Amino acid sequence: MKYSEINKRKTAFVFELDDVLYPRKDYLYQVYYLFANMLEYTELWDAKAMVNLMTDTCLEKGHDAVFDTLKEKFTVDEKYRTNLEDMLVTAKLPLKLLLYKNMLNLLQEIVVDRKKIFIVTNGNPLQQLNKIKQIEWNGLESYLTCYFADEIMTKPEPDAINQLISDHNLRRNELVMIGNSNTDQLCAEAAGIDYFNSKEFL
């Protein structure tokens, strides 16, 4: 899918953030690195071995299994779970997060065509904002308008989309939503707007 193939009458594009505009693992893995180094400093454990375990677990079982696996393999104290949770929200990353190349190109084409870009994202608003601040937007920052769905009503409920439409005086047939999950698709259907899976662009 290319930008030129999208209906020219569309004037506003709505994106989810994680695994749509950038790879979520790039954020998680950097937080794991920071967390493991903190544990190495305080408990003298091998940070590299912990990072490897955390990233492998995330890949195989998902992020929610990471701390429990670390606790089991390294006897990490339960008190450190809060440290990891806090880091996931507030971490200052060593490296900028990079957009998928095709998504960067798509965003640039939308901007050149003088159309609107919105991010409507699920998840902890503070964490999502922290990610947004650490993405390398290549000068696109000023063209983005962000809505944190959890502050309105979590997707797939369409409330955040309805709020966006009202705030910017848009018509539903002007919008395209680009996501990567059943949640996003159901949200678009409930809001009565067109939907594409981000994989079509990657």
N, C-alpha and C positions, 0 to 999 in steps of 0.2 A: 504494500500500500504506500502510495506517495501523496504528498499534499495536493498535487495537481489533480488527483483522482477524487478528492472530496468535493461535494456539492459547493459551488461558488457562493451560494446564498447563505452559507453558514458564516456567522460573524463572531462567534464566541466558542472557545475550546476549553473544556473542563478536564483536568487531569488529576488522577490520584498521584501520590508521590512515590511511595516505596515500590520498587521493582517495576515501575512504569517510566519514571524519568531518570532514575539512577538505580543501581543495584543495592538493595537493602543490606546485603552482606558486607558491603564496603564500610558501612557505618558500624555494624555489629563487630566485625573483626578488629577494627581499630579500638573499640571500647574494650574488647577482650584483651588486647595488647596492653592497654593502660591498666586494666584491672590486674592482670597477671604480674605486671611489673610492680604494682603496689604491694601485692602479696609477697613477691620476692624480697622486697625491701623490708616488710614487717615480719615475715615468717621464714625468710631465707629458703623458700622453695624455688625450684627451677622454672623461671618465667617462660622460657621457650617451650618446655614440655607441657606446661599448662595451656599456653596459647594453642599448641597443636591439638591438645585434647578438646579444647573449647570449640575450635573451628571444625574439627572432625565431627564432633557431636552435633553441632548446629547443622552441618551438612546432612548428616544421617537421620537425626531425630527431630531437628528443629530447635530454635532458640530456647523454648521453654524447658528443655531437658538439660541445658548447659550447666546450670549451677548444681543441680542434683548429681550429675555425673562427676563434676569437679569435687564435690563433697565426698562422694564415694571413693574416688581414686586417690585423692590427696588428703583425705580427712580434713577438708577445709571447714572451719567453724561456721555454724549457721549465722552467726552475727555478721559475717561478710556478705550475706545475701543482700542486705540493705545497701551496702557500699556499691555492689554491682547495679542494683536498681537505680540508685542515685546517679551513677556514672552514665547509665543509659539515657538519662534525661538531660544531664548538664555537661557531659564530657566536651572538652576542647580537644579536637582531634589533631594528631600530628600532621595529617595530610588532608587537603581539600577533597571533597567528594566530587567525582566527575559524572556528568550526565552521559547516558548512552549516546553515542555519536549520532545515530539516526534521529533520536529525540531532540538533540541540540539543533540539528538541521531543520527538523520540523518546526520547532519553536521559532527559529530565526525566520523561516518562511512565513509563518503566521504574523510575526511582527512587521516584516517588510510589506505584507499585504494589509497592514493597518487593522488587524483584527484583534480581538481581546483574548487574553490568556488567564484562566483561573486555575488555581489548585484547590481542590476540595478533598481533604484527607482525613481518614479515620485515625484514631490513636490518641495518646496523651498529647494534648496541644503543646505543652512545653517541650516535649521531646521532638515533636514534628517541627516546631519552630527552630529548635537547635539544629536539626538536620538542614533545614532550608538555609539557615545562616552560614552553613559550612559547605554548601554546594558551590562549585565554580560555575557561575551562571553566564560567564562570558559577556557581561554587560546587559543581560536580559532582566536583571532584578527589577528595574523600574517599570517593566511591562507586566509584572505578575500581581495578581490579586488573590490573596489566600483566605480560605475559609476552613476552620477546624470543625469538622462535623460533630465531634464530641461536645462542643460548646452549644450546639443547636439540637441535633438529634443524629445519632450515629447512623451511617449508611448500613443497610440498604434503604432506610427511611429517606424519603426525598426532601425532607425539610430544608436541608442546607442548599440544595439546588433551587428550591422554591424561593428561599431567601435571596439567593444570588440573582435570580430572574427579576425579583421585585426591586432589589437595590439598584440594578443597572438598566431597568426598563427594557428588558429583552423579551422576545417572543420565543416560545419553546422550539419552534421550527428553525430558529437561528442557531441553536446549540448543538454541539457534538461533545459527547463524553468519551474519554479514552481511559480505560482501566485495564485490570488484569485478573479480575476475579468474578465469581458468581455474584458477590455482594455488589460490585460496581454495576454489573449488567442489570441486576434486579432494581437497583437505584435508578438507573437511566430509564428503565421501563416504567417504574412507578412515577417518575417525573415527566414522562411523555417526551423524552428527547432521544436522538439517535445515539448509538453506541458502537465503538470499535474496541476490539481487544488490542492492547499495546503490542502484542507479538506480531501483529500484521505489519507493524512499522519497523520492527527490529530485525 
